[in-house]
C-alpha cells in the first residue's frame, strides 16, 4: 500500500469537507426527504466514476489538441467535464428519478460532489507540496463549483421539462451550455483564486436558497392539488362514474380490440395506480409535517408487485394505447419509484 504524503491528513479535510458539508446542508433543507441515502451514495459514486473518466479523457485531449493547458482549461476542459457530469443526470431524468426542482438540485450537486472529491484527492496525492491556501481554494471553491455547476444543469433541465411536460434530448443543451459557461468563468479566474472561491461561496448559497424557497412552495401546492385529483379519481372509480367518463368510455370501447380480461385488468391497473400514487402523496405530505402515514412497507411492496403483474396482463400494446388517455405524468412515475424505494 503506497505511503500517504506527509501532510495529507492535515490537508485532506480542507480539500474535501466543505463540499460534503454543503451537500449535507442541502439535504437538511429538503423537508420532503425526496432522496434516500442509497440514492445519494450511488449518485456520489457515479460522480467519482465520472471524475476518473475525466482524468483519462482530459489527458488524451490535452495530448492530442494543439493548445496549451491554460487555453484547454478555459475552453475544452469545462465542456468535457460538464458533459460527463451531465450524462449521469440525464440518465436519472430518463429513468424518472427526478421529479422536482429540489431533488434535481440535490442530485446534481451530489454528482458534482463525487467529481470534486475525486479531483481533490488526485491533487492531494500529486501536488502534496502545495501551500495550504491552494487547498482552501480547491476545497471551498473548485469542489463546490463542480457541485454547483451540475446542480444548475439539473435544475434548469427540470424547469424545461416542467414547462414542456415532456423530455427530449435537446432539452439538455441550453442547461449544459449555461453550466459549462459557469465552469469556464470560474476557471478564467484562476489568476485570482480567492476571488473565484469567494464568488462560489457567496453566489451558490444565495442561488440555492432562492430556488429551494421557490420549489418547496411549488412541491406543496402540486402535492395538495394532485392528492385531491387522485382522491376524486378513486371516488369516481369506486362509485362507477369513471366508466362513464371520457377515459372510461374509451377503455370500454377497447373491448372490440382486446379481450374482456384485458379491459378488466386495465380498470384494475388504473385503480391500483391511483391508490399507490395517492399513498405516495399522502406520505410526502405527512413527512412535511414530520409524521408518517400509510400501510406497512410489506403491503406497499406487495401492491407494487401486483401493479407490475397487471401491467404484464394488459400487455405492452394495450398499455401504449391506454397510456395517453390516462394523463399520468412523469412525476407520478417518479412518485411510484420513491414509494418503492
The 8 nearest C-alpha neighbors of each residue, nearest first, counted from 0:
[[1, 2, 3, 4, 124, 5, 7, 121],
 [2, 0, 3, 4, 124, 5, 7, 125],
 [1, 3, 4, 0, 5, 124, 7, 6],
 [2, 4, 5, 7, 1, 124, 6, 8],
 [5, 3, 7, 6, 127, 2, 124, 123],
 [4, 6, 7, 3, 8, 127, 2, 9],
 [5, 7, 9, 8, 4, 10, 127, 3],
 [8, 6, 10, 4, 9, 11, 5, 3],
 [9, 7, 11, 10, 6, 12, 5, 3],
 [8, 10, 7, 6, 11, 12, 13, 5],
 [11, 9, 7, 13, 8, 12, 6, 14],
 [10, 12, 14, 13, 8, 7, 9, 15],
 [13, 11, 16, 15, 14, 10, 9, 8],
 [14, 12, 11, 10, 138, 15, 135, 16],
 [13, 138, 15, 11, 134, 12, 137, 119],
 [16, 14, 12, 138, 13, 11, 116, 17],
 [15, 17, 12, 19, 18, 13, 20, 14],
 [18, 16, 20, 19, 139, 138, 15, 21],
 [17, 19, 21, 143, 20, 16, 142, 22],
 [20, 18, 22, 16, 21, 17, 23, 15],
 [21, 19, 23, 17, 18, 22, 16, 24],
 [20, 22, 18, 24, 19, 23, 17, 25],
 [23, 21, 19, 25, 24, 20, 18, 26],
 [24, 22, 20, 26, 25, 21, 19, 27],
 [25, 23, 27, 21, 22, 26, 20, 28],
 [26, 24, 22, 28, 23, 27, 21, 105],
 [27, 25, 23, 29, 24, 28, 22, 105],
 [26, 28, 24, 25, 29, 23, 30, 32],
 [27, 29, 25, 26, 30, 24, 211, 31],
 [30, 28, 26, 31, 32, 27, 25, 101],
 [29, 31, 32, 287, 28, 286, 27, 215],
 [30, 32, 33, 287, 29, 286, 283, 284],
 [33, 31, 29, 30, 34, 35, 286, 26],
 [32, 34, 31, 102, 35, 29, 337, 101],
 [35, 33, 32, 38, 39, 36, 102, 337],
 [36, 34, 38, 37, 39, 33, 32, 340],
 [35, 37, 39, 38, 40, 34, 41, 32],
 [36, 38, 40, 39, 35, 41, 34, 42],
 [39, 37, 41, 35, 36, 40, 42, 34],
 [38, 40, 36, 42, 37, 41, 43, 35],
 [39, 41, 43, 37, 42, 38, 44, 36],
 [42, 40, 44, 38, 43, 39, 37, 45],
 [41, 43, 45, 39, 44, 40, 110, 109],
 [42, 44, 113, 46, 40, 110, 109, 45],
 [45, 43, 47, 41, 46, 42, 113, 40],
 [46, 44, 42, 48, 43, 47, 41, 49],
 [45, 47, 113, 110, 114, 43, 49, 44],
 [46, 48, 113, 114, 50, 44, 45, 49],
 [49, 47, 45, 51, 50, 46, 44, 52],
 [48, 50, 52, 46, 51, 47, 53, 45],
 [51, 49, 114, 47, 53, 48, 52, 117],
 [52, 50, 48, 54, 49, 53, 47, 55],
 [51, 53, 49, 50, 54, 55, 56, 48],
 [54, 52, 56, 50, 55, 51, 57, 49],
 [55, 53, 51, 52, 57, 56, 58, 50],
 [54, 56, 58, 53, 52, 57, 59, 51],
 [57, 55, 53, 59, 58, 54, 60, 52],
 [58, 56, 60, 59, 54, 55, 53, 61],
 [57, 59, 55, 61, 56, 60, 54, 62],
 [58, 60, 56, 62, 57, 61, 55, 63],
 [61, 59, 63, 57, 62, 58, 64, 56],
 [62, 60, 58, 63, 64, 59, 57, 68],
 [61, 63, 59, 60, 64, 58, 65, 57],
 [62, 64, 60, 61, 59, 65, 58, 66],
 [65, 63, 61, 66, 60, 62, 67, 59],
 [64, 66, 63, 67, 61, 62, 60, 71],
 [67, 65, 64, 70, 71, 68, 61, 69],
 [66, 68, 70, 69, 71, 65, 61, 64],
 [67, 69, 71, 70, 72, 66, 61, 73],
 [70, 68, 72, 71, 67, 73, 66, 74],
 [71, 69, 73, 72, 68, 67, 74, 66],
 [70, 72, 68, 75, 74, 69, 73, 76],
 [71, 73, 76, 69, 70, 74, 68, 75],
 [74, 72, 70, 71, 183, 186, 187, 69],
 [75, 73, 71, 72, 76, 70, 77, 183],
 [74, 76, 71, 78, 77, 79, 72, 73],
 [75, 77, 72, 79, 78, 71, 74, 80],
 [78, 76, 80, 79, 179, 183, 182, 75],
 [79, 77, 75, 81, 179, 76, 80, 82],
 [80, 78, 76, 82, 77, 81, 75, 83],
 [79, 81, 83, 77, 82, 78, 76, 84],
 [80, 82, 84, 78, 83, 79, 85, 77],
 [83, 81, 85, 79, 80, 84, 78, 86],
 [82, 84, 80, 86, 81, 85, 49, 79],
 [85, 83, 81, 86, 82, 87, 80, 49],
 [84, 86, 82, 88, 87, 83, 81, 89],
 [85, 87, 89, 83, 84, 88, 82, 90],
 [88, 86, 90, 85, 89, 84, 91, 45],
 [87, 89, 91, 85, 90, 86, 92, 153],
 [88, 90, 86, 92, 91, 87, 85, 93],
 [91, 89, 93, 87, 88, 92, 94, 86],
 [92, 90, 96, 88, 94, 89, 93, 95],
 [93, 91, 89, 95, 94, 90, 97, 96],
 [92, 94, 90, 95, 91, 89, 166, 96],
 [93, 95, 91, 92, 96, 90, 97, 333],
 [96, 94, 92, 333, 93, 97, 91, 329],
 [95, 97, 91, 94, 333, 92, 98, 336],
 [98, 96, 95, 92, 103, 99, 102, 91],
 [97, 99, 330, 333, 96, 95, 102, 100],
 [100, 98, 101, 102, 97, 103, 157, 218],
 [99, 101, 103, 154, 102, 214, 157, 104],
 [102, 100, 104, 103, 99, 214, 211, 105],
 [101, 103, 105, 104, 100, 99, 106, 97],
 [104, 102, 100, 153, 106, 154, 101, 105],
 [105, 103, 150, 107, 101, 102, 154, 106],
 [104, 106, 102, 108, 107, 103, 109, 101],
 [107, 105, 109, 103, 108, 104, 102, 110],
 [108, 106, 150, 149, 104, 110, 109, 105],
 [107, 109, 146, 150, 111, 105, 106, 110],
 [110, 108, 112, 106, 43, 111, 107, 105],
 [111, 109, 46, 43, 107, 113, 112, 108],
 [146, 110, 112, 145, 114, 108, 109, 113],
 [113, 111, 109, 146, 115, 114, 110, 108],
 [112, 114, 46, 47, 43, 116, 110, 111],
 [113, 115, 46, 50, 47, 111, 112, 117],
 [116, 114, 142, 118, 112, 117, 113, 145],
 [115, 117, 113, 119, 118, 114, 15, 112],
 [118, 116, 120, 114, 115, 119, 47, 50],
 [119, 117, 115, 121, 116, 120, 114, 122],
 [118, 120, 122, 116, 121, 117, 123, 115],
 [121, 119, 123, 117, 122, 118, 116, 124],
 [120, 122, 118, 119, 124, 123, 125, 117],
 [121, 123, 125, 119, 124, 120, 126, 118],
 [124, 122, 120, 127, 121, 126, 125, 119],
 [125, 123, 122, 121, 127, 126, 120, 4],
 [124, 126, 122, 123, 127, 121, 120, 128],
 [127, 125, 128, 122, 123, 129, 124, 121],
 [126, 128, 123, 129, 124, 125, 4, 6],
 [129, 127, 126, 130, 6, 125, 123, 4],
 [130, 128, 127, 126, 133, 131, 134, 132],
 [129, 131, 132, 133, 128, 134, 127, 135],
 [130, 132, 134, 133, 135, 129, 10, 13],
 [131, 133, 135, 130, 134, 136, 129, 137],
 [132, 134, 136, 131, 135, 130, 137, 129],
 [135, 133, 137, 14, 131, 136, 132, 138],
 [134, 136, 132, 138, 133, 137, 139, 13],
 [137, 135, 140, 133, 134, 139, 138, 196],
 [136, 138, 141, 134, 140, 135, 139, 14],
 [139, 14, 137, 135, 136, 142, 140, 134],
 [138, 140, 136, 17, 135, 137, 143, 196],
 [139, 141, 196, 136, 137, 143, 138, 142],
 [140, 142, 137, 144, 143, 138, 145, 139],
 [143, 141, 115, 145, 144, 138, 140, 137],
 [142, 144, 146, 18, 145, 140, 141, 147],
 [143, 145, 141, 147, 142, 146, 148, 140],
 [146, 144, 111, 142, 143, 148, 147, 115],
 [111, 147, 145, 108, 112, 143, 144, 149],
 [146, 148, 150, 144, 149, 145, 108, 143],
 [147, 149, 178, 151, 145, 150, 146, 144],
 [148, 150, 107, 152, 151, 146, 147, 111],
 [149, 151, 107, 104, 108, 147, 153, 152],
 [152, 150, 154, 148, 149, 153, 155, 147],
 [153, 151, 174, 149, 150, 155, 178, 154],
 [152, 154, 150, 156, 103, 151, 107, 155],
 [155, 153, 157, 151, 103, 156, 104, 152],
 [156, 154, 158, 152, 157, 174, 153, 151],
 [155, 157, 159, 153, 158, 154, 174, 171],
 [156, 158, 160, 154, 155, 159, 161, 153],
 [159, 157, 155, 161, 156, 160, 162, 154],
 [160, 158, 162, 156, 157, 161, 163, 155],
 [159, 161, 157, 163, 162, 158, 164, 165],
 [162, 160, 164, 158, 159, 163, 157, 165],
 [161, 163, 159, 160, 164, 158, 165, 157],
 [162, 164, 160, 165, 161, 159, 166, 158],
 [165, 163, 161, 160, 162, 166, 328, 329],
 [164, 166, 163, 160, 167, 161, 329, 162],
 [167, 165, 160, 170, 168, 164, 93, 163],
 [166, 168, 169, 170, 165, 171, 160, 93],
 [167, 169, 170, 171, 166, 172, 89, 93],
 [170, 168, 171, 172, 167, 173, 166, 174],
 [171, 169, 168, 167, 172, 156, 159, 166],
 [170, 172, 169, 174, 156, 173, 175, 168],
 [171, 173, 175, 169, 174, 170, 176, 168],
 [174, 172, 176, 175, 171, 177, 170, 169],
 [175, 173, 152, 177, 176, 171, 172, 155],
 [174, 176, 178, 172, 173, 177, 152, 179],
 [175, 177, 173, 179, 174, 178, 180, 172],
 [176, 178, 180, 174, 179, 175, 181, 173],
 [179, 177, 148, 175, 181, 180, 152, 176],
 [180, 178, 182, 176, 177, 181, 78, 77],
 [179, 181, 183, 177, 182, 178, 184, 176],
 [182, 180, 184, 178, 179, 183, 177, 185],
 [183, 181, 179, 185, 184, 180, 77, 178],
 [184, 182, 180, 186, 185, 73, 181, 77],
 [185, 183, 181, 187, 182, 186, 180, 188],
 [184, 186, 182, 183, 188, 187, 195, 181],
 [187, 185, 183, 188, 189, 184, 73, 182],
 [186, 188, 184, 185, 189, 73, 183, 190],
 [189, 187, 191, 186, 190, 185, 195, 192],
 [188, 190, 192, 191, 186, 187, 185, 195],
 [189, 191, 188, 192, 187, 186, 193, 195],
 [192, 190, 188, 189, 194, 193, 195, 187],
 [193, 191, 189, 195, 194, 190, 196, 188],
 [194, 192, 196, 195, 191, 197, 136, 140],
 [193, 195, 197, 192, 191, 196, 198, 188],
 [194, 196, 192, 198, 193, 197, 188, 185],
 [197, 195, 140, 193, 199, 198, 194, 136],
 [196, 198, 194, 200, 199, 195, 193, 201],
 [199, 197, 195, 201, 196, 202, 200, 194],
 [200, 198, 196, 202, 197, 201, 203, 140],
 [199, 201, 197, 198, 202, 203, 196, 204],
 [202, 200, 198, 199, 203, 204, 197, 205],
 [203, 201, 199, 205, 198, 204, 200, 206],
 [202, 204, 206, 205, 199, 207, 201, 200],
 [205, 203, 207, 206, 202, 208, 201, 200],
 [206, 204, 208, 203, 202, 207, 209, 201],
 [207, 205, 203, 209, 204, 208, 202, 210],
 [206, 208, 210, 204, 209, 205, 211, 203],
 [209, 207, 211, 205, 206, 210, 204, 212],
 [208, 210, 206, 212, 207, 211, 213, 205],
 [211, 209, 207, 213, 212, 208, 214, 206],
 [212, 210, 214, 208, 213, 209, 207, 215],
 [213, 211, 209, 215, 210, 214, 208, 216],
 [214, 212, 210, 211, 216, 215, 209, 217],
 [213, 215, 217, 211, 216, 212, 210, 100],
 [216, 214, 218, 212, 217, 213, 211, 219],
 [215, 217, 219, 214, 218, 213, 220, 212],
 [216, 218, 214, 220, 219, 215, 221, 213],
 [219, 217, 221, 215, 216, 220, 214, 222],
 [218, 220, 222, 216, 217, 221, 223, 215],
 [221, 219, 217, 223, 218, 222, 224, 216],
 [220, 222, 218, 224, 219, 223, 225, 217],
 [223, 221, 219, 225, 220, 224, 226, 218],
 [222, 224, 226, 220, 221, 225, 219, 227],
 [225, 223, 221, 227, 226, 222, 220, 228],
 [226, 224, 228, 222, 227, 223, 221, 229],
 [227, 225, 223, 229, 224, 228, 222, 277],
 [226, 228, 230, 224, 225, 229, 231, 223],
 [229, 227, 225, 231, 230, 226, 232, 224],
 [230, 228, 232, 226, 231, 227, 277, 273],
 [229, 231, 227, 233, 228, 232, 226, 234],
 [230, 232, 234, 228, 229, 233, 235, 227],
 [233, 231, 229, 235, 234, 230, 228, 236],
 [234, 232, 236, 230, 235, 231, 237, 229],
 [233, 235, 231, 237, 232, 236, 238, 230],
 [236, 234, 240, 241, 232, 238, 233, 237],
 [237, 235, 241, 233, 239, 234, 238, 240],
 [236, 238, 234, 239, 235, 233, 240, 241],
 [239, 237, 235, 236, 240, 234, 241, 233],
 [238, 240, 236, 241, 237, 242, 235, 243],
 [241, 239, 235, 243, 242, 238, 236, 244],
 [240, 242, 235, 236, 244, 243, 247, 239],
 [243, 241, 247, 240, 244, 239, 248, 236],
 [244, 242, 241, 240, 247, 248, 245, 239],
 [243, 245, 247, 241, 246, 242, 248, 240],
 [244, 246, 248, 247, 249, 243, 242, 241],
 [247, 245, 249, 244, 248, 324, 250, 325],
 [248, 246, 242, 244, 250, 249, 241, 245],
 [249, 247, 251, 245, 250, 246, 243, 242],
 [250, 248, 252, 246, 247, 251, 245, 253],
 [251, 249, 247, 253, 252, 248, 246, 262],
 [252, 250, 248, 253, 249, 254, 247, 262],
 [251, 253, 249, 250, 254, 248, 255, 256],
 [252, 254, 250, 255, 256, 251, 257, 249],
 [255, 253, 257, 252, 256, 258, 251, 259],
 [254, 256, 253, 257, 252, 258, 251, 259],
 [257, 255, 253, 254, 258, 252, 317, 259],
 [258, 256, 254, 253, 255, 261, 259, 262],
 [257, 259, 261, 260, 254, 262, 256, 255],
 [258, 260, 262, 261, 254, 263, 257, 264],
 [261, 259, 263, 258, 262, 264, 257, 313],
 [262, 260, 264, 313, 258, 263, 259, 265],
 [261, 263, 265, 259, 264, 260, 258, 254],
 [264, 262, 260, 266, 265, 261, 259, 267],
 [263, 265, 267, 261, 262, 266, 268, 309],
 [266, 264, 262, 268, 263, 267, 269, 261],
 [265, 267, 269, 263, 268, 264, 270, 262],
 [268, 266, 264, 270, 265, 269, 271, 263],
 [269, 267, 265, 271, 266, 270, 309, 272],
 [270, 268, 272, 266, 267, 271, 273, 265],
 [269, 271, 267, 273, 268, 272, 274, 266],
 [270, 272, 274, 268, 273, 269, 275, 267],
 [273, 271, 269, 275, 270, 274, 268, 276],
 [272, 274, 276, 270, 271, 275, 277, 229],
 [275, 273, 271, 277, 272, 276, 278, 270],
 [274, 276, 278, 272, 277, 273, 271, 279],
 [275, 277, 279, 273, 278, 274, 272, 280],
 [278, 276, 274, 280, 275, 279, 226, 273],
 [277, 279, 275, 281, 276, 280, 274, 282],
 [280, 278, 276, 282, 281, 277, 338, 334],
 [281, 279, 283, 277, 278, 282, 222, 284],
 [280, 282, 278, 284, 279, 283, 277, 285],
 [281, 283, 285, 279, 292, 280, 284, 291],
 [284, 282, 280, 286, 285, 281, 31, 279],
 [283, 285, 287, 281, 286, 282, 280, 288],
 [284, 286, 282, 290, 288, 291, 287, 283],
 [287, 285, 289, 283, 290, 288, 284, 31],
 [286, 288, 284, 285, 289, 31, 30, 283],
 [287, 289, 285, 286, 290, 284, 291, 30],
 [290, 288, 286, 287, 285, 291, 30, 284],
 [291, 289, 285, 286, 288, 292, 287, 282],
 [292, 290, 285, 286, 282, 289, 293, 283],
 [293, 291, 282, 285, 281, 290, 294, 278],
 [292, 294, 278, 282, 295, 291, 281, 279],
 [295, 293, 298, 296, 299, 292, 297, 278],
 [294, 296, 297, 298, 299, 293, 300, 292],
 [297, 295, 299, 298, 300, 294, 339, 301],
 [298, 296, 300, 295, 299, 301, 294, 302],
 [299, 297, 301, 295, 300, 296, 302, 294],
 [298, 300, 296, 302, 301, 297, 303, 295],
 [299, 301, 297, 303, 298, 302, 296, 304],
 [300, 302, 298, 304, 299, 303, 305, 297],
 [303, 301, 305, 299, 304, 300, 298, 306],
 [304, 302, 306, 300, 305, 301, 299, 307],
 [303, 305, 301, 307, 302, 306, 300, 308],
 [304, 306, 308, 302, 303, 307, 301, 309],
 [307, 305, 303, 309, 308, 304, 302, 310],
 [306, 308, 310, 304, 305, 309, 311, 303],
 [307, 309, 305, 311, 306, 310, 312, 304],
 [310, 308, 312, 306, 311, 307, 268, 264],
 [309, 311, 307, 313, 308, 312, 314, 306],
 [312, 310, 314, 308, 309, 313, 307, 315],
 [313, 311, 309, 314, 310, 308, 261, 264],
 [312, 314, 310, 261, 311, 317, 264, 309],
 [313, 315, 311, 312, 317, 316, 318, 310],
 [314, 316, 318, 317, 319, 313, 311, 310],
 [317, 315, 319, 318, 314, 320, 313, 321],
 [316, 318, 320, 319, 314, 315, 313, 321],
 [319, 317, 321, 315, 320, 316, 322, 314],
 [318, 320, 316, 317, 322, 321, 315, 323],
 [321, 319, 317, 318, 322, 316, 323, 324],
 [320, 322, 318, 319, 324, 323, 317, 325],
 [321, 323, 325, 324, 319, 318, 320, 326],
 [324, 322, 325, 321, 326, 320, 319, 327],
 [325, 323, 322, 326, 321, 246, 320, 249],
 [324, 326, 322, 327, 323, 246, 321, 269],
 [327, 325, 324, 323, 328, 322, 246, 321],
 [328, 326, 325, 331, 329, 322, 332, 323],
 [327, 329, 330, 331, 326, 332, 164, 333],
 [330, 328, 332, 331, 333, 95, 327, 98],
 [331, 329, 333, 98, 328, 332, 334, 95],
 [330, 332, 334, 333, 328, 329, 335, 327],
 [331, 333, 329, 335, 330, 334, 336, 95],
 [332, 334, 330, 336, 95, 331, 335, 96],
 [335, 333, 331, 337, 336, 332, 279, 330],
 [336, 334, 338, 332, 337, 333, 339, 276],
 [335, 337, 333, 339, 334, 338, 340, 332],
 [338, 336, 340, 334, 339, 335, 333, 33],
 [339, 337, 335, 336, 340, 279, 334, 299],
 [338, 340, 336, 337, 335, 300, 303, 299],
 [339, 337, 338, 336, 35, 335, 38, 37]]
